[in-house]
Amino acid sequence: MKEVMRSNDPVRLSWAKAVLAGEGIEAIEFDRHASVLDGSILAIQRRLMVADDDFATAQAVLLEAEAELGPADAPEETP
């Protein structure tokens, strides 16, 4: 397995897992309990892992999905 993402943000990790699942790629979250035991200092980040064979595709899928979101501080478009 290879690491495709590392974060302490559970929303971002959940989003990434959903994006990958939509493409048929299984992602497994490592270090979830270790990061909880660590408390609030966030020293241990959670890792999102995929199978070696899915790694390149997973990276491409996540990069494309992040590009579609645009910058986090962009104003919302109104119709």
C-alpha positions in Angstrom: 0.0 0.0 0.0 1.1 3.6 -0.7 0.2 6.8 1.0 -1.9 9.1 -1.2 -2.7 11.7 1.4 -1.8 12.8 4.9 -4.0 15.1 7.0 -5.5 15.8 10.4 -8.7 17.1 8.8 -11.4 14.4 9.0 -13.6 16.2 6.5 -10.9 16.4 3.9 -10.0 12.7 4.5 -13.7 11.7 4.2 -14.0 13.8 1.0 -10.9 12.1 -0.5 -12.2 8.6 0.4 -15.5 9.4 -1.3 -13.9 10.8 -4.4 -11.7 7.7 -4.7 -14.6 5.3 -4.0 -16.5 7.0 -6.8 -13.7 5.9 -9.1 -13.7 2.4 -7.7 -10.5 2.8 -5.7 -10.5 1.5 -2.1 -8.8 3.8 0.4 -7.9 2.9 3.9 -7.3 5.4 6.7 -4.2 4.6 8.8 -3.3 6.1 12.2 -6.8 7.2 12.9 -6.7 6.0 16.5 -3.1 7.1 17.1 -4.1 10.6 16.1 -7.0 10.6 18.5 -4.8 9.3 21.4 -2.4 12.1 20.6 -5.0 14.7 21.8 -5.1 18.2 20.5 -1.5 18.8 19.5 -2.0 17.0 16.1 1.5 15.5 16.0 0.3 12.3 14.3 -1.5 12.9 11.0 -3.8 10.3 9.6 -2.7 8.7 6.3 -4.9 7.7 3.4 -3.5 4.5 1.8 -4.4 2.8 -1.5 -3.2 -0.3 -3.2 0.1 -0.1 -5.1 -1.6 -0.7 -8.4 -4.1 2.1 -7.7 -1.6 4.7 -6.6 -1.0 6.6 -9.8 -4.7 6.7 -10.7 -5.6 7.8 -7.1 -3.1 10.7 -7.3 -4.5 11.9 -10.6 -8.1 11.6 -9.5 -7.4 13.6 -6.3 -5.4 16.3 -8.1 -8.3 16.7 -10.6 -10.9 16.8 -7.9 -9.0 19.4 -5.9 -8.5 21.5 -9.1 -12.3 21.5 -9.7 -12.9 22.8 -6.1 -10.7 25.9 -6.7 -9.0 27.8 -3.9 -10.5 27.5 -0.4 -10.8 31.3 -0.1 -12.5 31.9 -3.4 -15.9 33.7 -3.1 -19.0 31.7 -3.9 -20.5 32.3 -7.3 -24.1 33.5 -7.3 -26.4 32.8 -10.2 
